[in-house]
Amino acid sequence: MVNRLKIERAIKNLTQDDLAKLIGVSRQTINSIEKGRYVPSTVLALKISKIFEKSVNEIFELEEDD
Amino acid sequence: MEKLIYALLTLVYLGVGSWLVKGQKKNSITQSLRLFPYLFKIIGYIWVGISLIMVVVWGLKSLEVWQIIAHHNLNLGLFLLCFARDKREDELSNLVRLRAFYYSVVSGFVVVILFNFLNLVLGDDELSYPSRALITIILAVYAFSYSTLKRKVFYGK
């Protein structure tokens, strides 16, 4: 799974900490998602998509081996 | 004396145990775990430090009852440490906790079986493994696995 979280965050001018506070997780969790070490739950993915006003599919994308 | 220690421990663990599971909806597996406040983690570290000194000092020369007290004291400290929240608890830390519990239970099981096997091989009649030692193994492996896994998933180290 790849994601555009870092890009979307930069567009919205949000730091990892800002985003973490907005969706109620730790900054390290945001970092883990961005680095691809953690795939968020549906609830968290929907919260992220709400913040960036984009669909989940536009932020998260499946890879061929997923 | 030992009966009194275990009676007190039963009350303590029943109290903290029921507090931990209180309010957990039976049908909600996604609900966050109920944990002690973050302050208890710091208290747990201090408690474990003091208990380790007690275990070493009392373990060397005191009566068996004091060794038992020191050991249970260590377990209480580890219990606080293991069941206290992080500064920010979320779904990823819950997932890491689950994995750490998995490792700790498997380790506890293996250690008990291995200990009993070694006792048999070495010709010791005593087969039983003290429950307090099993609790220590489970809690210590949990604490170690949790911090290791957290470092790995959060920082990639």
Backbone of each chain as ProteinMPNN parsed JSONL, in Angstrom:
{"seq_chain_A": "MVNRLKIERAIKNLTQDDLAKLIGVSRQTINSIEKGRYVPSTVLALKISKIFEKSVNEIFELEEDD", "coords_chain_A": {"N_chain_A": [[0.846, -1.202, 0.0], [0.607, 2.135, -0.937], [0.879, 5.593, -0.102], [-0.291, 9.044, -0.206], [0.121, 10.712, 1.827], [2.1, 12.424, 2.925], [2.443, 14.277, 0.893], [-0.128, 15.375, 0.673], [-0.299, 16.492, 3.162], [1.652, 18.415, 3.028], [0.527, 20.064, 1.097], [-1.655, 21.063, 2.485], [-0.279, 22.369, 4.369], [0.358, 21.236, 6.884], [1.822, 19.972, 9.869], [3.26, 16.83, 10.97], [2.558, 16.53, 13.593], [0.396, 18.317, 13.842], [-1.537, 17.084, 12.212], [-1.745, 14.657, 13.549], [-2.897, 15.461, 15.962], [-5.338, 16.406, 15.022], [-6.646, 14.097, 14.174], [-6.52, 12.487, 16.34], [-4.384, 10.705, 17.061], [-1.002, 9.473, 17.707], [2.0, 11.375, 16.935], [3.974, 9.74, 16.027], [2.555, 7.646, 14.938], [1.48, 8.787, 12.627], [3.857, 9.25, 11.287], [4.695, 6.578, 10.932], [2.711, 5.672, 9.191], [3.171, 7.275, 6.949], [5.715, 6.404, 6.241], [5.123, 3.91, 5.425], [5.133, 1.803, 7.153], [2.981, 1.12, 8.599], [-0.381, 0.271, 8.079], [-3.262, 2.077, 8.153], [-6.379, 1.75, 10.058], [-9.759, 1.385, 8.787], [-11.385, 3.337, 9.9], [-9.525, 5.27, 10.718], [-8.377, 5.903, 8.25], [-10.579, 7.05, 6.99], [-10.959, 9.275, 8.594], [-8.643, 10.67, 7.994], [-9.055, 11.143, 5.29], [-11.201, 12.861, 5.455], [-10.099, 15.11, 6.637], [-8.379, 15.978, 4.613], [-10.161, 16.406, 2.648], [-10.629, 14.641, 0.547], [-11.177, 11.573, -1.301], [-10.699, 8.283, 0.165], [-9.423, 6.601, -1.609], [-7.951, 8.338, -3.136], [-5.918, 9.058, -1.507], [-4.803, 6.762, -0.381], [-3.393, 3.921, -1.93], [-3.575, 0.768, -3.493], [-0.922, -1.61, -3.972], [0.601, -3.72, -6.483], [1.378, -6.156, -5.338], [-0.237, -6.302, -3.084]], "CA_chain_A": [[0.0, 0.0, 0.0], [1.324, 3.409, -0.959], [-0.015, 6.704, 0.236], [0.139, 10.404, -0.547], [-0.125, 11.472, 3.052], [3.104, 13.471, 3.092], [2.162, 15.306, -0.12], [-1.371, 16.042, 1.071], [0.005, 17.268, 4.371], [2.408, 19.589, 2.572], [-0.427, 20.954, 0.413], [-2.466, 21.72, 3.523], [0.665, 23.005, 5.282], [0.182, 20.652, 8.216], [2.939, 19.146, 10.34], [2.8, 15.508, 11.436], [1.94, 16.741, 14.902], [-0.925, 18.941, 13.623], [-2.436, 16.054, 11.697], [-1.957, 13.678, 14.625], [-3.855, 16.036, 16.913], [-6.652, 16.517, 14.372], [-7.342, 12.804, 14.066], [-6.453, 11.804, 17.643], [-3.368, 9.642, 17.184], [0.303, 10.038, 18.047], [2.781, 11.842, 15.791], [4.719, 8.576, 15.54], [1.653, 6.849, 14.096], [1.454, 9.462, 11.321], [5.161, 8.967, 10.684], [4.699, 5.167, 10.512], [1.842, 5.548, 8.007], [3.875, 7.911, 5.827], [6.855, 5.569, 5.841], [4.603, 2.633, 4.941], [5.329, 0.732, 8.136], [1.687, 0.803, 9.192], [-1.575, 0.543, 7.269], [-4.28, 2.475, 9.145], [-7.703, 1.117, 10.012], [-10.725, 2.098, 7.934], [-11.823, 4.537, 10.63], [-8.454, 6.267, 10.654], [-8.253, 6.317, 6.851], [-11.705, 7.949, 6.71], [-10.692, 10.529, 9.302], [-7.605, 11.353, 7.207], [-9.66, 11.619, 4.04], [-12.076, 13.983, 5.812], [-9.229, 16.278, 6.871], [-7.84, 16.45, 3.324], [-11.319, 16.582, 1.755], [-10.439, 13.783, -0.626], [-11.608, 10.208, -0.989], [-9.632, 7.408, 0.675], [-8.687, 6.083, -2.768], [-7.026, 9.353, -3.642], [-4.786, 9.17, -0.567], [-4.192, 5.427, -0.252], [-3.496, 3.16, -3.179], [-3.046, -0.595, -3.382], [0.163, -1.964, -4.885], [0.313, -4.989, -7.178], [1.561, -7.312, -4.442], [-1.14, -6.245, -1.91]], "C_chain_A": [[0.878, 1.247, 0.0], [0.346, 4.526, -0.587], [0.609, 8.056, -0.081], [0.007, 11.326, 0.665], [0.828, 12.664, 3.202], [2.832, 14.642, 2.13], [0.921, 16.112, 0.282], [-1.156, 16.945, 2.284], [0.731, 18.558, 3.978], [1.486, 20.594, 1.879], [-1.237, 21.763, 1.44], [-1.601, 22.462, 4.546], [0.473, 22.537, 6.736], [1.435, 19.886, 8.61], [2.365, 17.784, 10.755], [2.047, 15.665, 12.751], [0.536, 17.344, 14.762], [-1.941, 17.877, 13.199], [-2.775, 15.032, 12.779], [-3.004, 14.183, 15.606], [-5.265, 16.097, 16.309], [-7.401, 15.186, 14.334], [-7.193, 11.942, 15.328], [-5.541, 10.601, 17.707], [-2.036, 10.29, 17.561], [1.038, 10.464, 16.773], [3.539, 10.665, 15.164], [3.855, 7.687, 14.636], [1.57, 7.457, 12.698], [2.751, 9.168, 10.571], [5.219, 7.531, 10.144], [3.847, 4.96, 9.26], [2.57, 6.11, 6.788], [5.023, 7.052, 5.305], [6.418, 4.194, 5.333], [4.808, 1.473, 5.899], [4.006, 0.312, 8.767], [0.556, 1.191, 8.245], [-2.708, 0.871, 8.242], [-5.592, 1.72, 8.993], [-8.623, 1.953, 9.109], [-11.153, 3.405, 8.596], [-10.785, 5.648, 10.508], [-8.277, 6.794, 9.228], [-9.369, 7.303, 6.482], [-11.518, 9.306, 7.396], [-9.674, 11.357, 8.521], [-8.218, 11.945, 5.936], [-10.565, 12.825, 4.286], [-11.245, 15.263, 5.998], [-8.767, 16.864, 5.527], [-8.932, 16.663, 2.259], [-11.13, 15.837, 0.434], [-10.898, 12.375, -0.273], [-10.4, 9.381, -0.533], [-8.76, 6.906, -0.475], [-7.676, 7.076, -3.347], [-5.793, 9.491, -2.747], [-4.042, 7.835, -0.449], [-4.423, 4.63, -1.53], [-2.875, 1.767, -2.991], [-1.898, -0.806, -4.378], [-0.155, -3.329, -5.496], [0.41, -6.193, -6.245], [0.673, -7.286, -3.21], [-2.283, -7.243, -2.08]], "O_chain_A": [[1.774, 1.392, 0.831], [-0.866, 4.388, -0.749], [1.824, 8.204, -0.206], [-0.187, 12.535, 0.542], [0.412, 13.765, 3.56], [2.965, 15.812, 2.488], [0.914, 17.343, 0.241], [-1.756, 18.014, 2.403], [0.464, 19.634, 4.514], [1.632, 21.806, 2.042], [-1.466, 22.962, 1.281], [-2.115, 23.097, 5.466], [0.432, 23.339, 7.669], [2.045, 19.221, 7.772], [1.152, 17.614, 10.873], [1.03, 15.012, 12.984], [-0.393, 16.944, 15.464], [-3.04, 17.784, 13.746], [-3.92, 14.599, 12.914], [-3.886, 13.436, 16.031], [-6.256, 15.866, 17.001], [-8.626, 15.147, 14.446], [-7.677, 10.811, 15.377], [-5.874, 9.592, 18.329], [-1.953, 11.509, 17.714], [0.74, 9.982, 15.68], [3.72, 10.599, 13.949], [4.352, 7.062, 13.7], [1.586, 6.735, 11.701], [2.74, 8.876, 9.375], [5.722, 7.293, 9.046], [4.205, 4.179, 8.378], [2.582, 5.492, 5.723], [5.271, 6.98, 4.101], [7.243, 3.408, 4.868], [4.677, 0.309, 5.521], [3.927, -0.74, 9.401], [0.539, 2.288, 7.686], [-3.075, 0.034, 9.067], [-5.878, 1.133, 7.949], [-8.293, 3.077, 8.729], [-11.269, 4.44, 7.94], [-11.113, 6.803, 10.233], [-8.054, 7.988, 9.025], [-9.137, 8.269, 5.755], [-11.875, 10.347, 6.845], [-9.809, 12.575, 8.395], [-7.94, 13.084, 5.561], [-10.685, 13.703, 3.432], [-11.643, 16.347, 5.57], [-8.765, 18.08, 5.333], [-8.647, 17.051, 1.126], [-11.436, 16.351, -0.642], [-10.998, 12.021, 0.902], [-9.249, 9.725, -0.802], [-7.54, 6.796, -0.35], [-6.683, 6.69, -3.963], [-4.753, 9.984, -3.183], [-2.812, 7.794, -0.42], [-5.501, 4.664, -2.124], [-1.799, 1.62, -2.41], [-1.904, -0.254, -5.478], [-1.085, -4.006, -5.059], [-0.377, -7.133, -6.348], [0.802, -8.162, -2.355], [-3.146, -7.349, -1.208]]}, "seq_chain_B": "MEKLIYALLTLVYLGVGSWLVKGQKKNSITQSLRLFPYLFKIIGYIWVGISLIMVVVWGLKSLEVWQIIAHHNLNLGLFLLCFARDKREDELSNLVRLRAFYYSVVSGFVVVILFNFLNLVLGDDELSYPSRALITIILAVYAFSYSTLKRKVFYGK", "coords_chain_B": {"N_chain_B": [[1.999, -16.294, 57.486], [2.554, -16.265, 54.718], [0.043, -16.805, 53.762], [-1.287, -14.483, 54.409], [0.054, -12.64, 52.791], [-0.712, -13.553, 50.244], [-3.459, -13.215, 50.452], [-3.678, -10.441, 50.621], [-2.543, -9.773, 48.158], [-4.407, -10.93, 46.447], [-6.607, -9.299, 46.891], [-5.566, -6.85, 45.962], [-4.946, -7.399, 43.215], [-7.457, -8.198, 42.341], [-8.818, -5.835, 42.617], [-7.382, -3.94, 40.93], [-7.505, -5.37, 38.575], [-10.262, -5.623, 38.052], [-10.804, -2.961, 37.686], [-9.43, -2.436, 35.346], [-10.839, -3.921, 33.41], [-13.317, -2.857, 33.539], [-16.183, -1.324, 32.099], [-15.685, -2.176, 29.533], [-17.072, -2.875, 26.508], [-18.823, -5.779, 25.621], [-19.207, -6.521, 22.992], [-17.496, -5.043, 21.47], [-14.653, -5.161, 19.879], [-12.923, -3.436, 18.851], [-12.687, -1.374, 20.532], [-10.741, 0.907, 22.474], [-8.148, -0.12, 24.729], [-8.602, -0.205, 28.262], [-6.56, 1.512, 30.372], [-4.115, 2.211, 32.98], [-3.475, 5.613, 34.107], [-0.901, 7.705, 32.525], [0.983, 8.513, 34.394], [1.314, 6.34, 36.066], [3.058, 4.758, 34.72], [5.541, 5.924, 35.069], [5.679, 5.716, 37.833], [5.693, 2.957, 37.938], [8.202, 2.319, 36.745], [9.963, 3.363, 38.698], [9.163, 1.85, 40.887], [9.77, -0.746, 40.001], [12.549, -0.513, 39.849], [13.26, -0.082, 42.566], [12.24, -2.455, 43.616], [13.837, -4.367, 42.357], [16.271, -3.951, 43.598], [15.51, -4.704, 46.164], [14.942, -7.395, 45.684], [17.469, -8.397, 45.086], [18.981, -7.739, 47.426], [17.412, -8.785, 49.637], [17.111, -11.301, 48.662], [19.548, -12.486, 48.945], [20.166, -12.862, 51.673], [17.93, -12.975, 53.366], [14.953, -14.269, 55.052], [12.778, -16.756, 53.552], [10.223, -15.753, 53.262], [10.535, -12.986, 52.986], [11.842, -12.878, 50.599], [9.808, -13.734, 48.958], [8.01, -11.634, 49.282], [9.522, -9.528, 48.181], [9.721, -10.408, 45.551], [7.021, -10.432, 44.725], [6.54, -7.774, 44.975], [8.096, -6.777, 42.931], [6.675, -7.845, 40.805], [4.288, -6.393, 41.045], [5.171, -3.826, 40.447], [5.987, -4.199, 37.785], [3.518, -4.831, 36.72], [2.131, -2.394, 36.943], [3.705, -0.872, 35.245], [3.364, -2.197, 32.793], [0.614, -1.995, 32.296], [0.011, 0.654, 32.032], [-0.906, 3.69, 30.388], [0.507, 5.029, 27.316], [1.921, 8.271, 26.533], [0.36, 9.206, 24.414], [-2.17, 7.263, 23.383], [-3.113, 5.057, 20.859], [-4.643, 3.415, 17.939], [-2.479, 2.096, 16.774], [-0.637, 1.725, 18.868], [-2.205, 0.046, 20.404], [-2.249, -2.181, 18.78], [0.422, -2.893, 18.798], [0.647, -3.538, 21.487], [-0.948, -5.84, 21.548], [0.598, -7.625, 19.992], [2.857, -7.75, 21.585], [1.786, -8.951, 23.865], [1.215, -11.435, 22.83], [3.799, -12.463, 22.315], [4.715, -12.516, 24.964], [3.044, -14.335, 26.286], [3.553, -16.713, 24.886], [6.297, -16.971, 25.466], [6.185, -17.265, 28.263], [4.875, -19.716, 28.48], [6.703, -21.451, 27.188], [8.958, -21.161, 28.852], [8.03, -22.242, 31.293], [7.537, -24.938, 30.605], [10.084, -25.679, 29.739], [11.566, -25.282, 32.092], [10.423, -27.2, 33.806], [11.105, -29.494, 32.392], [13.921, -29.414, 32.508], [14.225, -29.671, 35.247], [13.362, -32.279, 35.574], [15.262, -33.671, 34.065], [17.598, -33.021, 35.414], [17.148, -34.324, 37.709], [15.728, -33.276, 39.817], [13.237, -33.33, 42.292], [11.271, -31.493, 42.576], [8.722, -30.318, 40.702], [7.076, -28.246, 40.122], [6.621, -24.9, 38.89], [7.204, -21.788, 40.223], [4.364, -19.689, 40.554], [4.673, -16.961, 40.787], [7.06, -16.48, 39.52], [6.442, -17.1, 36.922], [4.609, -15.092, 36.373], [6.33, -12.919, 36.495], [8.018, -13.45, 34.301], [6.167, -13.298, 32.164], [5.249, -10.63, 32.373], [7.663, -9.187, 32.21], [8.692, -9.936, 29.692], [6.644, -8.954, 28.156], [6.846, -6.161, 28.657], [9.386, -5.654, 27.618], [9.11, -6.553, 24.925], [7.109, -4.827, 24.062], [8.313, -2.284, 24.183], [10.428, -2.684, 22.391], [9.117, -3.421, 19.97], [7.598, -1.159, 19.567], [9.537, 0.773, 19.143], [10.527, -0.191, 16.787], [8.332, -0.098, 14.968], [7.513, 2.553, 15.166], [9.813, 4.111, 14.797], [11.34, 2.748, 13.007], [13.595, 1.371, 13.846]], "CA_chain_B": [[2.479, -15.061, 56.851], [2.399, -16.404, 53.268], [-1.403, -16.711, 53.487], [-1.632, -13.066, 54.503], [0.597, -11.999, 51.578], [-1.551, -13.908, 49.095], [-4.781, -12.604, 50.648], [-3.525, -9.03, 50.24], [-2.312, -9.716, 46.705], [-5.673, -11.249, 45.789], [-7.423, -8.083, 46.942], [-4.955, -5.836, 45.095], [-5.106, -7.761, 41.807], [-8.897, -8.166, 42.015], [-9.161, -4.414, 42.496], [-6.838, -3.326, 39.705], [-7.98, -6.165, 37.432], [-11.646, -5.253, 37.728], [-10.774, -1.572, 37.169], [-8.95, -2.474, 33.959], [-11.835, -4.465, 32.471], [-14.59, -2.146, 33.731], [-16.622, -0.467, 30.992], [-15.375, -2.737, 28.217], [-18.267, -3.454, 25.888], [-18.535, -7.161, 25.236], [-19.266, -6.73, 21.541], [-16.637, -4.11, 20.753], [-13.25, -5.577, 19.921], [-12.117, -2.306, 18.38], [-12.617, -0.363, 21.584], [-9.408, 1.057, 23.059], [-7.973, -0.798, 26.006], [-8.617, 0.667, 29.434], [-5.242, 1.402, 31.003], [-3.846, 3.191, 34.039], [-2.932, 6.868, 33.56], [0.528, 7.715, 32.157], [1.779, 8.69, 35.621], [1.591, 5.02, 36.636], [4.213, 4.187, 34.017], [6.715, 6.466, 35.764], [5.679, 5.06, 39.154], [6.08, 1.564, 37.677], [9.655, 2.263, 36.55], [10.613, 3.574, 40.001], [8.78, 0.681, 41.697], [10.563, -1.894, 39.52], [13.937, -0.257, 40.249], [13.39, -0.346, 44.017], [11.974, -3.89, 43.839], [15.0, -5.156, 41.922], [17.262, -3.842, 44.687], [14.983, -5.542, 47.256], [15.096, -8.81, 45.295], [18.897, -8.755, 45.209], [19.42, -7.642, 48.827], [16.692, -9.765, 50.461], [17.292, -12.635, 48.089], [20.83, -13.049, 49.348], [20.327, -13.305, 53.06], [16.742, -12.943, 54.22], [14.062, -15.433, 55.119], [12.073, -16.987, 52.289], [9.03, -14.912, 53.178], [10.953, -11.671, 52.486], [12.137, -13.064, 49.168], [8.505, -13.794, 48.284], [7.473, -10.266, 49.282], [10.31, -8.749, 47.208], [9.358, -10.876, 44.214], [5.669, -9.944, 44.411], [6.675, -6.326, 44.826], [8.608, -6.592, 41.568], [5.553, -8.12, 39.888], [3.349, -5.272, 41.106], [5.798, -2.734, 39.691], [5.898, -4.551, 36.359], [2.096, -4.758, 36.359], [1.819, -0.973, 36.725], [4.46, -0.457, 34.054], [2.804, -2.812, 31.582], [-0.777, -1.634, 32.051], [-0.173, 2.107, 32.047], [-0.989, 4.289, 29.049], [1.577, 5.879, 26.818], [1.453, 9.655, 26.53], [-0.776, 9.199, 23.483], [-2.503, 5.878, 23.084], [-3.975, 5.0, 19.682], [-4.849, 2.06, 17.402], [-1.195, 1.442, 16.513], [-0.078, 1.242, 20.135], [-3.018, -1.111, 20.795], [-1.8, -3.299, 17.95], [1.742, -3.276, 19.317], [0.379, -4.219, 22.761], [-1.454, -7.181, 21.233], [1.735, -8.432, 19.543], [3.725, -7.949, 22.749], [1.115, -9.953, 24.703], [1.379, -12.717, 22.137], [5.158, -12.929, 22.61], [4.904, -12.77, 26.394], [2.341, -15.571, 26.669], [4.316, -17.828, 24.31], [7.532, -17.089, 26.245], [5.845, -17.82, 29.571], [4.554, -21.133, 28.274], [7.958, -22.152, 26.869], [9.827, -21.158, 30.033], [7.497, -23.193, 32.283], [7.768, -26.299, 30.114], [11.535, -25.891, 29.743], [11.995, -25.37, 33.485], [9.999, -28.509, 34.31], [11.899, -30.505, 31.694], [15.266, -29.37, 33.078], [14.129, -30.238, 36.595], [13.261, -33.742, 35.433], [16.547, -34.159, 33.566], [18.61, -32.842, 36.453], [16.8, -35.201, 38.826], [15.097, -32.565, 40.917], [11.876, -33.818, 42.484], [10.346, -30.368, 42.505], [8.314, -30.128, 39.31], [6.275, -27.041, 39.887], [7.316, -23.65, 38.621], [6.443, -20.833, 41.027], [3.481, -18.818, 39.766], [5.18, -15.582, 40.791], [8.129, -16.388, 38.513], [5.759, -17.09, 35.622], [4.061, -13.736, 36.204], [7.474, -12.034, 36.192], [8.44, -13.706, 32.915], [5.161, -12.77, 31.236], [5.24, -9.16, 32.411], [8.955, -8.647, 31.751], [8.763, -10.119, 28.229], [5.682, -8.008, 27.576], [7.408, -4.798, 28.723], [10.53, -5.596, 26.683], [8.594, -6.653, 23.542], [6.342, -3.619, 23.739], [9.218, -1.156, 23.883], [11.185, -3.018, 21.179], [8.234, -3.346, 18.799], [7.191, 0.239, 19.391], [10.68, 1.458, 18.532], [10.648, -0.7, 15.419], [7.242, 0.377, 14.105], [7.427, 4.014, 15.192], [11.031, 4.772, 14.322], [12.006, 1.882, 12.042], [14.889, 0.917, 14.375]], "C_chain_B": [[2.245, -15.085, 55.328], [0.926, -16.269, 52.864], [-1.837, -15.25, 53.474], [-1.164, -12.321, 53.242], [-0.337, -12.271, 50.392], [-2.965, -13.332, 49.213], [-4.737, -11.144, 50.208], [-3.381, -8.888, 48.726], [-3.593, -9.984, 45.93], [-6.557, -10.006, 45.74], [-6.898, -7.029, 45.965], [-5.23, -6.157, 43.628], [-6.581, -7.798, 41.384], [-9.338, -6.726, 41.78], [-8.683, -3.826, 41.186], [-7.338, -4.054, 38.457], [-9.393, -5.77, 37.041], [-11.705, -3.818, 37.208], [-10.384, -1.578, 35.69], [-10.017, -2.956, 32.975], [-13.186, -3.766, 32.57], [-14.924, -1.302, 32.498], [-16.263, -0.99, 29.615], [-16.65, -3.375, 27.65], [-17.925, -4.842, 25.357], [-18.454, -7.338, 23.717], [-18.301, -5.831, 20.766], [-15.163, -4.475, 20.889], [-12.336, -4.421, 19.506], [-11.963, -1.21, 19.434], [-11.205, -0.299, 22.173], [-9.337, 0.374, 24.417], [-8.018, 0.214, 27.143], [-7.303, 0.452, 30.179], [-5.102, 2.437, 32.112], [-3.321, 4.486, 33.404], [-1.411, 6.798, 33.355], [1.435, 7.798, 33.381], [2.185, 7.336, 36.219], [2.781, 4.343, 35.962], [5.494, 4.636, 34.713], [6.83, 5.814, 37.143], [6.158, 3.623, 39.005], [7.578, 1.406, 37.514], [10.39, 2.39, 37.892], [10.402, 2.343, 40.89], [9.642, -0.532, 41.311], [12.026, -1.737, 39.953], [14.161, -0.594, 41.703], [13.218, -1.841, 44.292], [13.163, -4.752, 43.446], [16.088, -5.12, 42.996], [16.833, -4.741, 45.851], [15.195, -7.022, 46.961], [16.546, -9.256, 45.5], [19.314, -8.797, 46.68], [18.753, -8.712, 49.689], [16.886, -11.182, 49.955], [18.567, -13.3, 48.579], [20.831, -13.586, 50.773], [19.051, -13.413, 53.891], [15.988, -14.267, 54.24], [13.297, -15.558, 53.813], [10.875, -16.057, 52.119], [9.366, -13.521, 52.631], [11.303, -11.743, 51.006], [10.83, -13.075, 48.37], [7.906, -12.393, 48.176], [8.195, -9.423, 48.223], [9.911, -9.115, 45.783], [7.978, -10.359, 43.801], [5.664, -8.432, 44.226], [7.159, -5.994, 43.411], [7.477, -6.798, 40.554], [4.539, -6.976, 39.869], [3.872, -4.079, 40.311], [5.701, -2.976, 38.199], [4.464, -4.44, 35.864], [1.696, -3.312, 36.058], [2.451, -0.482, 35.438], [3.787, -0.949, 32.764], [1.396, -2.308, 31.259], [-1.045, -0.141, 32.196], [-0.159, 2.62, 30.609], [0.328, 4.896, 28.628], [1.05, 7.3, 26.855], [0.254, 9.797, 25.598], [-1.017, 7.765, 23.014], [-3.415, 5.87, 21.848], [-4.042, 3.582, 19.137], [-3.527, 1.336, 17.143], [-0.563, 0.933, 17.813], [-0.883, 0.051, 20.656], [-2.58, -2.375, 20.05], [-0.444, -3.829, 18.437], [1.579, -4.017, 20.646], [-0.068, -5.665, 22.518], [-0.309, -8.113, 20.849], [2.67, -8.749, 20.725], [3.127, -8.989, 23.695], [1.299, -11.352, 24.125], [2.76, -13.303, 22.464], [5.31, -13.316, 24.077], [4.227, -14.066, 26.825], [3.102, -16.792, 26.142], [5.6, -18.05, 25.122], [7.262, -17.729, 27.601], [5.605, -19.311, 29.495], [5.848, -21.942, 28.069], [8.85, -22.25, 28.104], [9.35, -22.178, 31.065], [7.801, -24.631, 31.865], [9.266, -26.634, 30.173], [12.063, -26.098, 31.166], [11.654, -26.749, 34.053], [10.818, -29.636, 33.679], [13.312, -30.579, 32.297], [15.285, -29.953, 34.485], [14.097, -31.762, 36.55], [14.615, -34.33, 35.042], [17.618, -34.105, 34.651], [18.277, -33.608, 37.732], [16.2, -34.504, 40.022], [13.652, -33.044, 41.046], [10.837, -32.719, 42.309], [9.988, -30.056, 41.052], [7.668, -28.767, 39.052], [7.155, -25.806, 39.704], [6.547, -22.571, 39.366], [5.629, -19.862, 40.174], [4.026, -17.399, 39.7], [6.291, -15.393, 39.758], [7.528, -16.339, 37.107], [5.195, -15.695, 35.328], [5.194, -12.765, 35.83], [7.899, -12.188, 34.744], [7.472, -13.05, 31.933], [5.197, -11.239, 31.195], [6.528, -8.564, 31.866], [9.084, -8.777, 30.233], [7.808, -9.15, 27.546], [6.28, -6.6, 27.524], [8.536, -4.645, 27.698], [10.031, -5.611, 25.227], [7.874, -5.382, 23.138], [7.276, -2.475, 23.367], [10.018, -1.43, 22.61], [10.338, -2.849, 19.923], [7.823, -1.908, 18.499], [8.308, 1.027, 18.691], [10.783, 1.082, 17.049], [9.576, -0.085, 14.504], [7.179, 1.904, 14.059], [8.641, 4.676, 14.541], [11.811, 3.936, 13.303], [13.356, 1.374, 12.511], [14.821, -0.541, 14.787]], "O_chain_B": [[1.81, -14.101, 54.73], [0.591, -15.721, 51.814], [-2.644, -14.833, 52.643], [-1.886, -11.486, 52.698], [-0.703, -11.364, 49.644], [-3.593, -13.002, 48.208], [-5.634, -10.666, 49.514], [-3.993, -8.024, 48.098], [-3.85, -9.364, 44.898], [-7.168, -9.692, 44.719], [-7.667, -6.399, 45.239], [-5.692, -5.296, 42.879], [-6.923, -7.481, 40.245], [-10.119, -6.436, 40.873], [-9.473, -3.278, 40.417], [-7.565, -3.437, 37.416], [-9.698, -5.602, 35.86], [-12.558, -3.493, 36.382], [-10.934, -0.824, 34.887], [-10.098, -2.466, 31.849], [-14.093, -4.044, 31.786], [-14.05, -0.648, 31.928], [-16.512, -0.311, 28.619], [-17.221, -4.291, 28.242], [-16.885, -5.051, 24.732], [-17.724, -8.197, 23.221], [-18.291, -5.854, 19.535], [-14.513, -4.143, 21.88], [-11.135, -4.432, 19.777], [-11.212, -0.251, 19.253], [-10.554, -1.329, 22.347], [-10.322, 0.299, 25.15], [-7.539, 1.341, 27.011], [-6.981, -0.671, 30.569], [-5.859, 3.406, 32.18], [-2.785, 4.462, 32.296], [-0.73, 5.951, 33.933], [2.523, 7.221, 33.398], [3.261, 7.204, 36.803], [3.429, 3.473, 36.544], [6.412, 3.843, 34.922], [7.913, 5.414, 37.569], [6.925, 3.124, 39.828], [8.172, 0.481, 38.067], [11.313, 1.628, 38.183], [11.325, 1.864, 41.548], [10.167, -1.241, 42.169], [12.663, -2.703, 40.372], [15.113, -1.292, 42.053], [13.949, -2.422, 45.093], [13.468, -5.744, 44.109], [16.741, -6.127, 43.268], [17.65, -5.442, 46.448], [15.57, -7.801, 47.837], [16.812, -10.342, 46.017], [19.924, -9.767, 47.131], [19.434, -9.461, 50.39], [16.832, -12.143, 50.723], [18.66, -14.526, 48.624], [21.42, -14.631, 51.052], [19.097, -13.901, 55.02], [16.333, -15.228, 53.552], [13.178, -14.594, 53.057], [10.548, -15.629, 51.012], [8.57, -12.94, 51.893], [11.086, -10.791, 50.256], [10.743, -12.517, 47.277], [7.369, -12.008, 47.137], [7.558, -8.694, 47.463], [9.781, -8.248, 44.919], [7.789, -9.906, 42.672], [4.896, -7.884, 43.435], [6.682, -5.048, 42.784], [7.334, -6.045, 39.59], [3.999, -6.631, 38.818], [3.123, -3.411, 39.598], [5.373, -2.068, 37.435], [4.216, -4.012, 34.737], [1.02, -3.031, 35.068], [1.827, 0.225, 34.647], [3.663, -0.211, 31.786], [1.025, -2.206, 30.09], [-2.174, 0.279, 32.45], [0.506, 2.061, 29.737], [1.166, 5.237, 29.464], [-0.118, 7.527, 27.168], [-0.744, 10.427, 25.947], [-0.182, 7.154, 22.347], [-4.395, 6.614, 21.808], [-3.563, 2.646, 19.777], [-3.45, 0.115, 17.273], [-0.016, -0.17, 17.847], [-0.323, -0.852, 21.277], [-2.545, -3.472, 20.607], [-0.203, -5.036, 18.479], [2.276, -4.998, 20.907], [0.38, -6.588, 23.199], [-0.245, -9.251, 21.315], [3.195, -9.856, 20.844], [3.85, -9.809, 24.261], [1.512, -12.32, 24.856], [2.881, -14.47, 22.836], [5.951, -14.316, 24.4], [4.772, -14.812, 27.639], [3.275, -17.78, 26.855], [5.949, -19.19, 25.429], [7.997, -18.614, 28.042], [6.072, -20.074, 30.34], [6.05, -22.98, 28.699], [9.431, -23.302, 28.37], [10.161, -22.898, 31.647], [8.263, -25.438, 32.671], [9.659, -27.721, 30.596], [12.894, -26.971, 31.411], [12.487, -27.387, 34.697], [11.177, -30.606, 34.346], [13.829, -31.665, 32.56], [16.23, -30.639, 34.873], [14.715, -32.44, 37.371], [15.06, -35.335, 35.596], [18.432, -35.017, 34.789], [19.021, -33.554, 38.711], [16.162, -35.061, 41.119], [12.931, -33.154, 40.054], [9.689, -32.973, 41.946], [10.825, -29.595, 40.276], [7.706, -28.224, 37.948], [8.245, -25.685, 40.264], [5.339, -22.444, 39.165], [6.132, -19.29, 39.207], [3.867, -16.712, 38.691], [6.454, -14.312, 39.192], [8.026, -15.64, 36.225], [5.285, -15.188, 34.209], [5.03, -11.907, 34.964], [8.115, -11.202, 34.039], [7.879, -12.35, 31.005], [5.177, -10.634, 30.124], [6.503, -7.562, 31.151], [9.531, -7.846, 29.563], [8.119, -8.594, 26.492], [6.23, -5.931, 26.493], [8.625, -3.633, 27.002], [10.46, -4.801, 24.405], [8.011, -4.914, 22.007], [7.064, -1.783, 22.37], [10.263, -0.511, 21.828], [10.761, -2.229, 18.948], [7.715, -1.499, 17.342], [8.063, 1.824, 17.786], [11.08, 1.914, 16.192], [9.879, 0.385, 13.408], [6.83, 2.481, 13.029], [8.513, 5.672, 13.829], [12.84, 4.384, 12.796], [14.187, 0.985, 11.691], [15.815, -1.097, 15.255]]}, "name": "protein", "num_of_chains": 2, "seq": "MVNRLKIERAIKNLTQDDLAKLIGVSRQTINSIEKGRYVPSTVLALKISKIFEKSVNEIFELEEDDMEKLIYALLTLVYLGVGSWLVKGQKKNSITQSLRLFPYLFKIIGYIWVGISLIMVVVWGLKSLEVWQIIAHHNLNLGLFLLCFARDKREDELSNLVRLRAFYYSVVSGFVVVILFNFLNLVLGDDELSYPSRALITIILAVYAFSYSTLKRKVFYGK"}
